[in-house]
Amino acid sequence: MRPGANPARLRVVALADTDSYVKWAAALLGSRADAVTPSLLVVQTPLVVSDAQLSAALAGSGLEDHAVRRMDYAGLLTALRAAQPDAVLIAARGPLVRVLARLVATLEPRPVIVTGLPGISIPATRKAVFYRTQCDLFVLHSLREVRDFTALAARLGVSARFALSRLPFAQVGAAARVQHPVPGGTDLVFAAQAIVPRERRERERVVRMLRDAARADPTRRVVVKVRAMAGERQTHHERDDYAGLIAALGETPPNLVLSSAPMARALECAEGLVTVSSTAAIEAVARGIPVIALDTFGVDEALINTVFEGSGLFGGEDRAIARDFRHPRPEWLCENYFHAASEDDWVERLGALTALRRRGHLPGREPLARRGGALRDAFERKQVLGREDRTLSGALAFAVGAPARAVLLVLRGMRRPVHAAHP
């Protein structure tokens, strides 16, 4: 045990790289300082957060600055051995989780490996489960998510343990504010997403809507809350960013503004929030701020907005321009992110797994069986780490694997029926 460590708390080291996962990991661990002694290693990958994004992600998380440091992949094992964690929380996109879980599993003694998703995770997906099969515990954020992921894992024949936690950045005062909303700000805040909607023409339509909302009332701001500014990366690649789309409009109202401030700060001045399916909607509801879940482009799994069915939050462009925000129906809340705090069990489940580990009764979990062995492992490592993987095995595997994979994708595309262009 490290000097000064509190034996009553679980020592948990988080590994994260992108903006959304850093924010989630920091808030999850920071919200339970009573039960865990947390630290965060920001892993260098091609999508790693900038300093500005890191600062925004940590704001209000409860995680102290001294508990956070950047780390390249080559130094992870040494850092983890020095930390002697009870558990490692891998907060990352699926392909990186698979690579990092494989690394963490080599530690002796092996820590409990925890993972999770940083926001709305409906629908439950096969990839989310398969990439995380080597993890001991999978943290989700609603009763519906736990139910749907449990059923999916059973259908896939995958053994998985799911745990429940309120979304950590939507917890403070949530119950009181949802039941007794407090009016406050005057901003219409639009929570931008990198890939929803995806097509440029759809994103242009959103921008025109926001311009019209700004013109409708020049005395109140329309704030386009983005996750990244020019040159910064996000968890998902954004082809057509809102800054560029707004600039392409030409003259825009002065009350239509861009912001990369933390979402919590943006919501402090919000009259209401508009989004297609951002988790910011849950943050807003937790603060008693009304929402419009924009249904202009439909309601389906590709838009990640089926979770809002039955919530009463859907509305179109006219509603957004008129600032006709709404609060969710009470019957929707319990199943979707606003269950009773007493139902959260992730810390208890993690504690039980840690106790098994300390007694030597927690066997390691095998990754999903795949062809290719060590060569495939090296290829996958190089694929997610890019230049940050400086190993010879990674370079060789990528030199062999990249052309072979390209050919395979072409052949698959040739066999795919025309009507299945969007699988």
C-alpha positions in Angstrom: 0.0 0.0 0.0 1.2 3.5 -0.8 2.2 5.8 2.1 -0.8 7.9 3.2 -3.4 5.8 1.4 -6.7 5.3 3.2 -7.2 1.5 3.5 -11.0 2.0 3.7 -11.1 3.4 0.2 -10.5 1.5 -3.0 -7.5 2.6 -5.0 -8.7 3.2 -8.5 -6.7 4.4 -11.5 -8.6 5.6 -14.6 -7.2 5.4 -18.1 -8.8 7.8 -20.6 -8.0 9.7 -23.7 -10.8 11.6 -25.4 -12.9 14.5 -24.1 -16.1 12.6 -23.3 -14.3 9.7 -21.6 -12.0 11.9 -19.6 -15.0 13.9 -18.4 -16.9 10.8 -17.5 -14.1 9.0 -15.7 -13.2 12.1 -13.7 -16.7 12.7 -12.6 -17.5 9.1 -11.9 -14.5 8.7 -9.5 -14.6 12.3 -8.2 -18.3 11.8 -7.2 -17.4 9.0 -4.8 -14.4 10.4 -2.9 -16.0 8.8 0.2 -15.3 5.3 -1.3 -12.4 5.6 -3.7 -8.9 7.1 -3.8 -8.9 8.1 -7.5 -6.3 9.1 -10.0 -6.4 9.6 -13.8 -3.8 8.8 -16.4 -4.6 10.6 -19.7 -3.3 8.2 -22.3 -1.6 9.7 -25.4 -3.5 8.6 -28.5 -4.3 10.4 -31.8 -7.5 11.6 -30.3 -6.2 12.7 -26.9 -7.7 15.8 -25.3 -5.9 19.2 -25.6 -5.0 21.1 -22.5 -8.1 23.3 -22.9 -10.4 20.2 -23.3 -8.8 18.5 -20.3 -9.4 21.6 -18.2 -13.1 21.7 -19.3 -13.5 18.0 -18.7 -12.2 18.2 -15.2 -14.1 21.3 -14.2 -16.4 20.4 -11.3 -15.6 16.7 -11.4 -14.2 16.6 -7.8 -11.0 15.1 -9.1 -8.0 17.0 -7.8 -5.4 18.4 -10.3 -2.5 16.5 -8.7 -4.4 13.3 -9.3 -4.2 13.7 -13.1 -1.3 13.4 -15.4 -0.6 12.6 -19.1 1.0 9.2 -19.9 2.2 7.5 -23.0 1.4 3.9 -23.6 5.0 2.8 -23.1 4.9 4.1 -19.5 1.6 2.7 -18.5 2.7 -0.6 -16.9 5.4 1.1 -14.9 2.9 3.8 -13.6 0.3 1.2 -12.8 2.8 -1.0 -10.9 3.8 2.0 -8.8 0.2 2.9 -8.1 -0.7 -0.6 -6.9 -4.4 -0.1 -7.7 -7.2 -2.2 -6.5 -9.0 -1.5 -9.8 -8.3 0.1 -13.2 -11.2 2.0 -14.8 -10.7 1.9 -18.6 -12.7 4.8 -20.0 -12.2 4.7 -23.8 -13.7 3.8 -27.1 -14.1 0.1 -27.6 -11.0 -0.7 -29.7 -8.8 1.1 -27.2 -10.5 -0.7 -24.2 -9.6 -4.0 -25.8 -5.9 -3.0 -26.1 -5.6 -1.5 -22.6 -7.5 -4.4 -20.9 -5.0 -6.8 -22.5 -2.2 -4.7 -21.0 -3.7 -4.3 -17.6 -4.4 -8.0 -17.4 -0.7 -8.7 -17.4 -0.2 -7.0 -14.0 0.6 -9.1 -11.0 -1.5 -9.1 -9.0 -4.1 -8.3 -11.6 -6.4 -5.4 -10.6 -10.1 -5.5 -11.1 -10.8 -4.1 -14.6 -13.7 -1.8 -14.8 -15.2 -0.1 -17.9 -18.3 1.9 -18.9 -19.8 4.3 -21.4 -19.9 8.0 -20.9 -23.5 8.9 -21.6 -26.7 7.7 -23.3 -26.1 4.1 -24.3 -29.4 3.2 -25.8 -29.5 1.2 -28.0 -27.2 -1.5 -26.4 -24.8 -2.6 -29.1 -22.9 -5.8 -29.8 -19.6 -3.9 -30.3 -19.9 -2.2 -26.9 -20.1 -5.7 -25.3 -17.6 -7.5 -27.4 -14.8 -4.9 -27.0 -15.2 -5.1 -23.3 -15.3 -8.9 -22.6 -12.0 -8.8 -20.7 -13.4 -6.3 -18.2 -14.7 -7.5 -14.8 -17.4 -4.8 -14.4 -19.3 -2.6 -16.9 -20.8 0.6 -15.5 -24.1 1.8 -17.0 -26.4 4.7 -16.0 -30.0 3.7 -16.1 -32.3 0.8 -15.2 -33.2 0.5 -18.9 -29.5 0.4 -20.0 -28.7 -2.4 -17.4 -31.8 -4.3 -18.5 -31.0 -4.0 -22.3 -27.3 -4.7 -22.0 -28.0 -7.7 -19.8 -30.4 -9.1 -22.3 -28.0 -8.4 -25.2 -25.1 -10.2 -23.5 -27.3 -13.2 -22.8 -28.3 -13.4 -26.5 -24.6 -13.1 -27.5 -23.6 -15.8 -25.0 -21.2 -13.3 -23.3 -20.6 -13.5 -19.6 -20.7 -9.9 -18.3 -21.3 -8.1 -15.0 -23.2 -4.8 -15.3 -23.4 -2.2 -12.5 -25.5 0.9 -12.1 -24.5 4.5 -11.4 -26.4 7.8 -11.9 -24.6 9.8 -14.6 -22.0 11.4 -12.4 -22.3 14.9 -13.9 -26.1 14.8 -13.5 -26.3 13.9 -9.9 -25.9 17.0 -7.6 -29.4 18.1 -6.5 -30.9 16.2 -9.3 -34.0 14.8 -7.5 -35.0 18.1 -6.1 -34.5 20.1 -9.3 -36.3 17.6 -11.5 -39.3 17.8 -9.2 -39.1 21.5 -8.6 -37.5 23.3 -11.5 -36.0 26.7 -10.9 -36.2 29.2 -13.8 -33.1 31.2 -14.3 -31.1 31.8 -17.5 -32.0 33.3 -20.8 -29.7 31.4 -23.3 -30.9 28.8 -25.8 -28.1 26.3 -25.5 -27.6 23.9 -28.4 -25.6 20.8 -27.5 -23.6 19.9 -30.6 -22.6 16.3 -31.4 -19.9 15.2 -33.8 -21.8 12.6 -35.7 -25.5 13.3 -35.0 -26.8 14.4 -37.4 -24.1 13.1 -39.7 -24.9 14.6 -43.2 -23.7 18.1 -44.1 -27.1 19.1 -45.4 -28.7 18.1 -42.1 -26.1 20.0 -40.0 -26.6 23.1 -42.3 -30.3 22.8 -41.5 -29.5 22.9 -37.8 -27.4 26.0 -38.2 -30.2 27.8 -40.1 -32.6 26.9 -37.3 -30.2 28.3 -34.8 -29.8 31.5 -36.8 -33.6 31.9 -37.0 -33.9 31.4 -33.3 -31.3 34.1 -32.7 -33.1 36.5 -35.1 -36.5 35.7 -33.4 -35.3 37.4 -30.2 -32.1 39.5 -30.5 -32.2 40.2 -26.8 -31.4 36.6 -25.9 -28.4 34.5 -26.9 -28.3 31.3 -28.9 -25.2 29.4 -27.7 -23.8 26.6 -29.8 -22.0 24.5 -27.2 -19.2 22.5 -29.0 -16.8 19.9 -27.6 -13.8 21.0 -29.6 -12.4 24.1 -31.3 -10.2 24.2 -34.4 -7.4 21.7 -34.3 -8.8 19.8 -31.3 -10.0 16.2 -31.6 -13.1 14.5 -30.2 -14.2 11.0 -29.3 -15.9 10.8 -32.8 -14.6 12.4 -35.9 -16.6 15.5 -36.9 -16.5 16.1 -40.7 -18.5 19.3 -40.7 -18.0 21.4 -37.6 -20.5 24.0 -36.5 -18.0 26.8 -36.5 -17.3 26.3 -40.2 -21.0 25.9 -41.0 -21.9 29.1 -39.2 -19.1 31.0 -40.9 -20.4 29.7 -44.3 -23.8 31.3 -43.6 -22.2 34.7 -44.1 -23.6 37.4 -41.8 -25.0 36.0 -38.6 -26.8 37.6 -35.7 -24.4 38.8 -33.0 -26.4 36.9 -30.4 -25.6 33.6 -32.1 -22.3 32.5 -30.4 -20.0 29.5 -30.1 -18.8 28.2 -26.8 -16.4 25.5 -25.7 -16.9 26.1 -22.0 -17.8 23.2 -19.8 -21.4 22.1 -20.2 -22.1 22.8 -16.5 -21.0 26.5 -17.1 -23.1 26.8 -20.2 -26.2 25.5 -18.4 -25.8 28.1 -15.7 -27.1 30.7 -18.1 -29.6 28.4 -20.0 -33.3 29.0 -20.4 -33.5 25.7 -22.2 -31.4 23.2 -24.1 -31.8 21.9 -27.6 -30.1 18.8 -28.9 -30.7 15.7 -31.0 -29.4 13.1 -28.5 -26.6 14.6 -26.5 -26.2 13.4 -22.9 -26.3 17.1 -22.1 -30.1 16.7 -22.2 -29.8 14.6 -19.0 -27.5 17.1 -17.4 -30.1 19.8 -18.2 -33.0 17.8 -16.8 -31.0 17.2 -13.6 -30.7 20.9 -13.2 -34.4 21.5 -13.8 -33.7 23.1 -17.2 -36.3 22.3 -19.9 -35.2 20.5 -23.1 -36.2 20.0 -26.7 -35.0 16.7 -28.2 -34.9 17.7 -31.9 -36.9 15.2 -34.0 -36.4 17.0 -37.3 -34.4 14.1 -38.7 -36.6 11.3 -37.3 -36.3 9.0 -34.3 -34.1 5.9 -34.7 -31.1 4.1 -33.3 -28.7 5.8 -35.7 -29.6 9.1 -34.1 -29.2 7.7 -30.6 -32.6 9.3 -29.7 -34.9 6.4 -29.2 -34.2 6.7 -25.5 -36.4 9.9 -25.5 -39.5 8.0 -26.7 -42.2 8.5 -24.1 -40.3 11.4 -22.5 -42.4 14.2 -23.9 -39.2 16.0 -24.9 -39.4 15.7 -28.7 -40.0 18.8 -30.7 -39.3 20.2 -34.2 -37.5 23.3 -35.5 -40.5 25.6 -35.0 -40.6 24.6 -31.3 -36.9 25.3 -30.9 -37.1 28.7 -32.6 -40.1 29.6 -30.4 -38.2 28.3 -27.3 -41.0 26.0 -26.5 -39.0 23.9 -24.1 -40.5 21.1 -22.0 -39.8 19.0 -19.0 -39.9 15.2 -19.1 -42.8 13.1 -18.1 -42.4 11.7 -14.5 -43.1 8.2 -15.7 -40.1 8.3 -18.0 -37.6 9.5 -15.4 -37.2 6.5 -13.2 -36.3 4.1 -16.0 -34.1 6.6 -17.8 -31.2 8.1 -15.7 -33.2 9.3 -12.7 -33.7 6.1 -10.6 -33.4 6.4 -6.9 -29.8 7.0 -5.7 -30.2 3.9 -3.4 -30.3 1.7 -6.5 -26.7 2.7 -7.5 -24.5 -0.4 -6.9 -21.3 0.2 -8.8 -19.1 0.9 -5.8 -20.6 -2.0 -3.8 -20.0 -4.4 -6.7 -16.5 -3.1 -7.3 -15.8 -3.6 -3.5 -17.0 -7.2 -3.7 -14.8 -7.9 -6.7 -11.9 -6.3 -5.0 -12.4 -8.5 -1.9 -12.4 -11.6 -4.2 -9.2 -10.3 -5.8 -7.5 -9.8 -2.5 -8.3 -13.4 -1.5 -7.1 -14.7 -4.9 -10.5 -15.8 -5.9 -11.1 -13.5 -8.9 -10.0 -15.3 -12.1 -8.9 -13.3 -15.1 -11.3 -12.9 -18.0 -10.3 -13.9 -21.5 -10.6 -11.5 -24.3 -13.0 -12.4 -27.2 -11.4 -15.2 -29.2 -10.2 -13.9 -32.6 -7.9 -15.2 -35.3 -4.4 -13.8 -35.7 -2.9 -14.3 -32.3 0.0 -11.9 -31.3 0.2 -10.4 -34.8 -3.4 -9.3 -34.6 -2.9 -7.9 -31.1 0.0 -5.8 -32.3 -2.0 -4.6 -35.3 -4.9 -3.5 -33.1 -2.5 -1.7 -30.8 -0.9 0.1 -33.6 -4.3 0.9 -35.1 -5.6 2.7 -32.0 -2.4 4.3 -30.8 -1.0 5.4 -34.2 2.4 7.1 -33.8 2.2 6.6 -30.0 2.9 2.9 -30.5 6.7 2.9 -31.2 7.1 -0.9 -31.1 8.7 -2.9 -33.9 5.9 -5.5 -33.6 3.3 -2.8 -34.1 5.0 -1.4 -37.2 5.5 -4.9 -38.7 1.9 -6.0 -37.9 0.5 -2.8 -39.4 2.6 -3.1 -42.6 1.2 -6.6 -43.1 -2.3 -6.1 -41.7 -3.3 -2.7 -43.2 -3.2 -3.9 -46.9 -4.9 -7.2 -46.0 -7.6 -5.4 -44.1 -8.2 -3.0 -47.0 -8.7 -5.9 -49.4 -11.0 -7.6 -47.0 -13.2 -4.5 -46.7 -13.4 -4.2 -50.5 -14.5 -7.8 -50.8 -17.1 -7.4 -48.1 -18.4 -4.3 -49.9 -18.7 -6.2 -53.1 -20.8 -8.9 -51.4 -23.0 -6.5 -49.6 -26.5 -6.0 -51.1 -27.2 -2.5 -52.4 -30.1 -2.0 -49.9 -27.7 -2.5 -47.0 -25.6 0.6 -47.6 -26.3 1.7 -44.0 -25.8 -1.4 -41.8 
